[in-house]
Amino acid sequence: MDPRGAGYHVLQSKIAVGSGMMWGKGFLRGTQNQLNFLPEQHTDFIFSVFAEEWGFVGALVLIALYLALVLRGIVIASRARDRFGVLLVLGLTAIVFWQAVINVGMTTGLLPVVGIPLPFFSYGGSSLLCLLIGIGLTMNVSMRRYYF
């Protein structure tokens, strides 16, 4: 039963993120996750589970890794030899960036719940396959910048 009548997912997600505190509860020791209070914990709300188990420090490390991936994509786009490569890499980097921003914002209550998976982290094969193809295309643009 939802005590407020609306917003159960976000309420449980905020509780999970906050209960992780600084260092987290430990791997597979999160109460919101283990007691099934958090719905869709393996797909849409995986960041909440991660923040509860690994804490604020783990969440910052995960966000820093996404930031490093996005910055690397921008560097590859700036070094591409043609306009198509620039636009391709910027588009693929923007997909990873916005998916991560929307998912983290959604699980912390800053954005509405829309069902966007966390890139390379959420359960699901089609999202992972598309993102890996995008990373492969980005690596191809990076590799081909010296030809001709």
C-alpha positions as CSV (number, residue, x, y, z in Angstrom):
1,M,0.0,0.0,0.0
2,D,1.2,3.5,-0.9
3,P,0.9,5.8,2.1
4,R,0.7,9.0,0.0
5,G,-1.4,7.7,-2.9
6,A,1.2,8.6,-5.5
7,G,5.0,8.5,-5.9
8,Y,5.7,5.1,-4.3
9,H,8.6,4.4,-6.6
10,V,10.3,7.7,-6.0
11,L,9.7,7.5,-2.3
12,Q,11.3,4.1,-2.0
13,S,14.1,5.1,-4.3
14,K,15.0,8.2,-2.1
15,I,14.9,6.0,1.0
16,A,17.3,3.5,-0.7
17,V,19.7,6.3,-1.8
18,G,19.7,8.0,1.5
19,S,20.1,4.8,3.6
20,G,23.4,4.1,1.8
21,M,24.9,7.1,3.5
22,M,28.6,7.7,2.9
23,W,30.1,4.2,2.4
24,G,27.0,2.1,1.8
25,K,25.7,-1.0,3.5
26,G,27.8,-3.5,1.5
27,F,27.3,-5.7,-1.5
28,L,23.8,-7.4,-1.4
29,R,23.1,-5.9,2.1
30,G,20.7,-3.2,1.0
31,T,17.4,-3.4,2.9
32,Q,15.3,-1.7,0.2
33,N,16.6,-4.1,-2.4
34,Q,16.6,-7.4,-0.3
35,L,13.1,-6.8,1.2
36,N,11.6,-5.9,-2.2
37,F,10.5,-2.4,-1.2
38,L,12.1,-0.9,-4.3
39,P,10.1,-1.9,-7.5
40,E,12.0,-2.5,-10.8
41,Q,15.2,-2.7,-8.9
42,H,17.1,-4.5,-11.7
43,T,16.2,-2.1,-14.5
44,D,14.9,1.4,-13.9
45,F,16.0,1.8,-10.3
46,I,19.4,0.1,-10.4
47,F,21.1,3.3,-9.4
48,S,19.2,3.3,-6.1
49,V,20.3,-0.2,-5.4
50,F,23.9,0.7,-6.2
51,A,23.8,3.9,-4.1
52,E,22.4,1.9,-1.2
53,E,24.9,-0.8,-1.3
54,W,28.0,1.3,-2.2
55,G,27.0,4.6,-0.6
56,F,27.7,8.2,-1.7
57,V,31.3,7.4,-2.6
58,G,30.3,4.5,-4.9
59,A,27.7,6.6,-6.6
60,L,30.2,9.4,-7.2
61,V,32.6,6.9,-8.7
62,L,29.9,5.6,-11.0
63,I,29.0,9.1,-12.1
64,A,32.7,10.0,-12.6
65,L,33.0,6.9,-14.8
66,Y,30.1,8.1,-16.9
67,L,31.6,11.6,-17.1
68,A,35.0,10.1,-18.2
69,L,33.2,8.2,-21.0
70,V,31.3,11.3,-22.1
71,L,34.5,13.4,-22.1
72,R,36.4,10.8,-24.0
73,G,33.6,10.8,-26.6
74,I,33.9,14.6,-26.9
75,V,37.6,14.3,-27.4
76,I,37.1,11.6,-30.1
77,A,34.6,13.9,-31.8
78,S,36.9,16.8,-31.8
79,R,39.6,14.8,-33.5
80,A,37.4,13.2,-36.1
81,R,38.5,13.9,-39.7
82,D,35.0,14.5,-41.2
83,R,31.7,16.0,-40.3
84,F,29.9,12.7,-40.3
85,G,32.3,11.2,-37.7
86,V,31.9,14.3,-35.5
87,L,28.1,14.1,-35.7
88,L,28.0,10.3,-35.2
89,V,30.2,10.4,-32.1
90,L,28.5,13.4,-30.6
91,G,25.1,11.8,-31.1
92,L,26.2,8.5,-29.5
93,T,27.9,10.3,-26.7
94,A,24.7,12.4,-26.1
95,I,22.7,9.2,-25.9
96,V,24.9,7.8,-23.1
97,F,25.0,11.2,-21.3
98,W,21.2,11.8,-21.4
99,Q,20.3,8.3,-20.4
100,A,22.6,8.5,-17.4
101,V,21.4,12.0,-16.4
102,I,17.7,11.0,-16.8
103,N,18.1,7.8,-14.8
104,V,20.1,9.3,-12.0
105,G,17.7,12.3,-11.8
106,M,14.7,9.9,-11.9
107,T,16.0,7.7,-9.1
108,T,16.9,10.7,-6.9
109,G,13.5,12.4,-7.4
110,L,14.8,15.3,-9.4
111,L,13.0,14.2,-12.6
112,P,9.8,12.2,-13.3
113,V,9.9,8.5,-13.6
114,V,10.1,7.6,-17.3
115,G,11.7,4.2,-17.4
116,I,15.1,5.0,-19.0
117,P,17.7,2.4,-18.2
118,L,21.1,3.3,-16.8
119,P,23.7,2.8,-19.6
120,F,25.8,-0.4,-19.4
121,F,24.4,-1.1,-16.0
122,S,20.6,-1.9,-16.1
123,Y,19.3,-5.4,-16.9
124,G,18.2,-5.8,-20.5
125,G,19.9,-7.0,-23.6
126,S,18.6,-4.6,-26.3
127,S,19.8,-1.4,-24.5
128,L,23.2,-3.0,-23.8
129,L,23.6,-4.3,-27.4
130,C,22.7,-0.8,-28.9
131,L,25.1,0.9,-26.5
132,L,27.9,-1.5,-27.3
133,I,27.4,-1.0,-31.0
134,G,27.6,2.8,-30.4
135,I,30.8,2.4,-28.5
136,G,32.2,0.3,-31.4
137,L,31.2,3.0,-33.9
138,T,32.9,5.6,-31.7
139,M,36.1,3.5,-31.5
140,N,36.0,3.1,-35.3
141,V,35.8,6.9,-35.8
142,S,38.7,7.3,-33.4
143,M,40.8,4.6,-35.2
144,R,40.2,6.0,-38.7
145,R,41.3,9.6,-38.0
146,Y,44.8,9.0,-39.4
147,Y,43.9,7.5,-42.8
148,F,44.4,9.5,-46.0
